[in-house]
Amino acid sequence: MNDQESKAKTTTRRDFIKDTSLAAAGFMIVPRHVLGRGFIAPSDKLVVAGIGAGGKGESDIHNFYASGKAEIAYLCDVDDRRSAKTRANFPKAKYYKDWRELLDKEHKNFDAVSVSTPDHNHAIIALSAMSLGKHVYVQKPMTHDIYEARQMTKAAKQYNVVTQMGNQGSSGDGVRQMREWYNAGVIGEAHTIYCWTDRPVWPQGIAWPPNANAVPSELNWDLWLGTAPYKDYVDKLVPFNWRGWWDYGTGALGDMGCHIIEPAFRTVGLGYPYQAECSVGSVYVDEFQRGYFPDGPPPSSHVVLKFKVPSKHHKNKLNDVTFHWMDGGIQPERPEELGPNEMMGDGGNGVLIYGTKGKMMCSTYGRDPKLLPTSRTAEVHTPQSLPRVKGGEDGHYAQWVEAAIAGPGSKEASLLSSSFDIAGPLTETVLMGNLAIRSFDIRKPRATGKGYDYPGRYITLLWDGDTMKVTNFDDANQFVQRTYRDGWKVL
């Protein structure tokens, strides 16, 4: 057992309550599924607590309610401005600012938790809720770092709860069509994958603002920081630009990767990569000097991951698959089968899968799948072998609600599009790309005292997925697991 796993096993829910200053006595929670498979509350509805009630949280909560099978009983947000609309829409829901207080005081009164906060607080909230036997829906990316993703995947099984990540494209028909083509051998065995996005659409690759600003009266800044190191509040970080800083966000790759990579990840059957490398775009602070800003992701990047993937068509054979991620507007070469005026993906974003017998592509969320040349899309007919989600992408929310009502082990739970046993490995792949990007910026002073060396640049990182460790460049392993701020601890 490695040190990380040992630490995870010895840290208990009692530690969590103590460390987050919830001086409550220990208690035993009986999850609703313990009362019998398919148990439904007297209201016949899933009672939901929404943690993160503004922005994406607002739309998530609305979509749970729109299923007709969810009662929004509790709302929690650190920012009264962001949560105002949702509170107005659900005036009977009791409101908290501190999610720890909500879980401590109300845990007996709801079934499930939706987590839609900045990335750095996803894991601690979701793990705490799962330890109480609560079903959880967590926005993408599932976690901020690889270690958290591994622990979340384990916790979902340990606590026997129903889980879903908020990459709604995984419930779309497009992903299932691509999987059916691939399983039928239409493009043969995949060997190369390209995924790309035109994001970021927020500041990235810049210096941390030099001047602190007054904290808005409606915002609890300390709670917003949560697990992150303490820094003074700066203007415009909230509610959107935090994505461009490593302490809180995961950059363009974390923001869009779970949406764009998922179709290829599921179709080809990717697992843990075994190596990673990258190149990044530069920022020039003047016409002669290149900027060094390790606090946040670069303005653009190209990550290359390599996988060993079990063959779909040859027993006991492993195929080599090379995966490319590009952001900041970088795109792959257009396939020769694509007409000069045909759109590649949806323009700004897309997926290309190259196989031994052909190629296919799709847009964001797996939408608009096509075989190449595109004329093949209407010509090739494969039988439908995978069940569709009612409502497609929009049905992603109701799918989780209904599975949570039916309970773990139910047919509904088995059909979830992005339960943590699926979403966890996908998130780890996304975050492995970020590990490579961050390793690129590791800087060490030269022995001469003049200048710096960058030992993580222009090398291949060798990754052991089972132990979550880079085996040939130990400095990179600092990005596998974050150190939480004092007083905040992951379970």
N, C-alpha and C positions, 0 to 999 in steps of 0.2 A: 504494500500500500504506500503511495507517495505522500509527501507532507501535506499537499493540498487536500487529498481525500481524507486523510486522518483528521485534519482540522475541521472539515465539513461534518464528519461523523461525530465529533466531540462537541460541536456547538449546538446547543439545544434551543428549543422555543423559550425555555426559561431564561436563557442567556439573552435572547432577543428582547424580551420584555424588560429585563434589567438594563440592558445596554441602551435602550431607547427611552428610558426613564418612565416606563409605564409600570408603576409600582403596584401591579395587581397580582393577586395570588394565582397560582397555576390552576387550570381547570381542564376538564375533559370535554371535548366536543364530539358529538355523535353526528357524523354527516348524514344527510337525508338518505343516501343509498344504503346505509346500514339498516334502515327500516324495511328494506326489501327492494329488490330490483323493480324499477318502474314506479317507485313511490312518488306520488304527486301531492304537493301541499293542498290543503283544503281549497285554496284559491285556484288550483289548477294552473298556476303561473310560477315562473321562476322569479324569486325575489332578488333583485340585483342592487348592489352598491357600486356606484360609478366613481372611481378615483381618478381625477382628471376630468373636469366637466366642461372645459372650454375647448375651442378649436376642434381637433380631431375627436376629442372626448365627447363633445357635443353631438357630432354626427353618429358616433358609435352608440351613444345612449339612445338617440332617436331611433336608430335602426333596430336595437333590441326591442324597444317599445313597439315599433311598427310590426314586429312579428305577431303581435296579438297575444303572446304567451309570456310576456315579461312585465313584472311590476317594478318600476323604478322607485325604490324605497329610501335610498340614501345617496347623497351627493357629497363629494369632497374635492376641494380645490384650494390651492394656496393663494389664488388670485381672485378676489371678488369681482374684478372687472371681467375677466375671461369667463367666469361661471355664471354671470348675471342672466344671460338668455336661457340657459338650461334650467336655472332655478325658477325662472318665470314660467317655463313650460311645464315644470313638475313642482308646483307649489306645495304639494303634500310631502315631498321628499325632505327628510331631515338633513341639514347641511352641516358639514364639518370642514375645518381647514386642515387639521392634522389627521392623516390616515391612520396613524397609530392609535389615536383616541377613538376613531371610528371602529377599528377592529376590536379594541379593548372593551368598549361599552356596548356595542351592538352586534357582536358576533353571533349571538343566538337568534337574531332576528332576520337574517338574510341567508340566501343559498349560494350566491355567486358574486364575484367581483370582476369588474372591468377596469383594466389599468391602461390609462392613456395619458402618461406623463412624459417629460423628456426622458431620453434613453437611459440616463445614468441611474434612475430610480425604479426602472421596471422590475429588476430582479428582487430587490429587497421587499417591495410591496407584494409581488406575486408569491414569493416564497412564504412570506408571513401569512398570506391568505390561505395558501394551500395547506400550511401546517395546521390551520383551523378547520380543515376539511371542506374548504370552499372551492367550487369550480372557478376557473379563471379564464378570462379572455384578455390577452395582452397585445398591445399594438406592436407593430414591427419597428425595428428589429426586436426580437424577443428579449434580448439583453444587450448590454454595453460591451461585455468582454466574453471571451471564449469559456473561461472557467464558469461564469454565471450560467451560460447556456447549458453546459454539461450538468450542472447541479439542478437546474430547472427541469431538465429532461428526467433526471433521476427522481426528483421530488414528485413529479406528476404520477409516477408509478408507485412510489412509496406511500403517498397519501391517497391514492386511488381516486383521483378527481378528474373531471372532464375539462379538457383544455383546448384552446384554439388561439393561434396567432392571427393578427389582423392584416394578413396579406390576402385580401378578398379575391384577387385574381385566381387563387388556387381553387376556388369553387366554380370558376367559369368553365364553359363548354370547350373553349379553345385548348386548354391544357389537356383535357381528356381526348380531344381529337388528335392532338400530337402524339400522345401516348399510344393510341390505337394504331396510328400509322407506323410508329416505331416498333411496336410489339408485333405487327404484321410483317415487318421486314421491308417496308416500302423504301426506306433510304439505307438499308443495310445496317452496319455497325457504326456508331458515331465515333469519330476520332478527333474532331476539332469543334469547339463551341465559341461563339462570340456573343457577348452581352454588352450593351452600351447605353449610356444616358447623356443627355445634354445638361444635367444638373452638375454643379450646384447653382441654385438661384438665390443664394445668400452669400455674404462675404466669406471668403475662405482663402487661406494662404496669406494672412495679414498679421501684423503685430497686435497684441492685446492692447486695447485702448488705454492710454496713459492716465486718464483722469477718471476718478470715481464720480458717480452721480447719486443724487438723493433717491432713496428707495421709495417708490410710490406707496402711499398709505394703505392701499388695498392689497398689497403684495406682502406676504410673509417670506422674506428673502432667505432666512435661515432654513425654513422648511423646503423652499424651492431648491436650495443647494443640496440638501439631504446628504447623500453619500460623498459628494464632491468636496474637494479641498475648499476651505473658506477663501473667498475673494470678495473685495468690495463690489457692490452693484455698479454695472455700467449700462448706460442708456442703449436701448434697442436690442439688448441681448434677449429679452423676453418680449414677445412670445415666440419668435421664429428663428432668430439668428444664432441661437445656442447650438444649432446643428453644425456650425463651422468651428467648434472648439472641442478638443478631445476630452476635456473634463466632463462634458455633458452629452455631446452628440457623437455620431459615428460617420459624419461626412456624407458625401453623395452616395458612396457605396452602401453605408448603413441605411440611408433614407430610401433608396430605390432598389437596392440589391435584392431584397426579399421579394419584391414584386417582379423584377425582370429575370432574375436567375432561377426562380422557382420552376418555370416551365421546363427548362433544360435539366435542372437538378432532378426533377421527378421523372421526366421522359427517359433520360439516359441511365438513371439510377446511380448518380454520383454519391460518394460517401465522404470520408475524410481525404483531403489531398495529401500527397506525400512530399511535395515540394512547392515552393513559392518564390517568385521574383517579381520585381516591379521597376518601373521608371515613373518619374513624376514631373509635372510641369513646374517651371521656375517663375518666381516673382522678382522683378527688378525694382529695387527701391530708387535707383537712379540709372542713368544710362551706362554706368560702369560696374555697379555693385549688385550682386545677386542677393536677395534677402534670405534670411534664415529664420523661419517662424515655426518652431516645433510645437507650439501650443495648439495648432489646428491642422487639419488636412490641407494638402496642396490644392491649387486651383484646378488641376487635372491630373489624372493618373492612368497608367496602364499596368494591370496586374495579370500575371500568368501563373495559373495553378495547374498542377498535373495530378491525375488520378489513375488508379488501377480499378477498372470497373468490370464486374462479371458480365460475360457475354450474354446477350438475350437469346442467342441462337446456337451457341456451341457450349455444351456442358463442360464445366471445369476449366474454362478458358477465361483469362483476364485480358481485357483490352486496355491499351494506353489511350487516355483522353487528355488533350490539352485544352484548357479553358482560359479564355481571355476576357477580362473585364476592362472597359474603357469608360472614363467619365470626363466631364468638362468639355464636351463637344467632340472628343476624339472618336472616330468610327473606323470599323474595319473596311478593307477593300470590298467593293461591291462584287457579288458573285457574277460570273460571266453569264449565267442563265437568266439574270434579272435584266429586263429591258431598260434602255437608257432613261425613260421617263417614268418607270415604275418606282414606287416608294419602297425603300428598304426599311423594314419595321414600320414604325409610324413617323419616321423622320428623325425626331430627337432621341427616340429610344427604340430598342428592339433586341431580338434574339435570332441568331443564325446557328443551325446545327448542320455540320458537314458529316455525311456518312459515306460508307464505301460504295453505295449504290445511288446516292442522290443527296439532296439538300432540302431543308425546310426552314421556315422562319415564322416569327410572330411579332406582335407589337407588345406594348406594356400590358401587364396582367395576363399575358398569354392570349390576348385578343387577336382576331383576324389571322388564324393560322393558314399558312400557304405552303404548298410544295413548289419546288423550283424545277423547271420554269413554271410560272404561276398557272399556265394552262393545265398542268397536271392536277391541280387542286380539284377541278370539276371532273376530271377523267378517271381518277383513282377512287375506288369504292371499297371501303373495309367495313366489316360488320361492327355495330356498336357493341362493345364488350364491357364498357365501364359505365356505372350508373351516373346520371347527371344530377346535379344539385338543383332542387326546385328554386327557380328565380336566378340561377347562375351566380354571378358575382354578388348581386344584391341579396341572395339567399344565404350568404356566408354567415350572417348574424343569426338568422333564424335557425340555421343548422346547428349552431352551438347551443342556442337556447333549448331547442328540442332534445338535443343529446344530453344536456345537463338535467332536464326534467326526467328523461328516461333512465339516466344513471349510467355509471361505469359498467362496462360489460354488455351494454345493450347494443342492438343493431345500429341505432342512431349514432352511438359513440364510435362504433367501428368504422363508420363511413365519413367521419370528420375529415375535412380537407387539409387542415393544418394543425392537428393535435401535436403536442410537444415532441412525441416520438418522431414526427416528420419535421416539424419546425425547428427543433433543437439542432440536428445535424446541418440543416440548411443555414441556420444562423451562424453556426460555427464556421462554415465555409465563407460566408460573407465577412465575418470578423477576422478570418485568416488573411484575407486580402488587406484589411486594415493593419494587421500586425506587420505585414511586409512593408506597407507604406510607412508606418511609424519607425520601423527598423532602418529605413533608408535615411532618416534624419538623425540617427544617433551620432553625436559629435564628441570627440575626445581630443584634448590638447596634445600637441606633439611634444616629444621629449625635448626638443630644442627650445621650447617656449614660444615658438613662432608658428602661428596658424593651427589648424585642426585637421584631424583625420576623420573620415566617415566610414568606419569599418563595415557598416551594413549595406553599403552601396555596391551595386554591380556584382553581387554574389547571389547564389542560389541558396535559399533557406531550406534545410531538410527537416521535415515535420513528422513527428511520431504522434499520430492522432489518438492512439490509445492512452498515452501518458500526457497528452497536451504539452508537448515540449519540442522546441527547436533543438536539434542534436548537434549542430555544427557552429552555432553562434549564440552563446548563452545570453548575451546582452538582450537579445530579442525576446527572451522569455519574461521580461518585466511587463510585457504587454498582454500576457495571457490572463492575468488576474490583477485587478486594481487593488490598491490599498484604500479602504474606506476611511472617511473622516472619523475622528474619535467620537464615540457615542452612537455610531451607526454600524451595524454589523449584519452581514448576510448569514442566513441560517446554515 
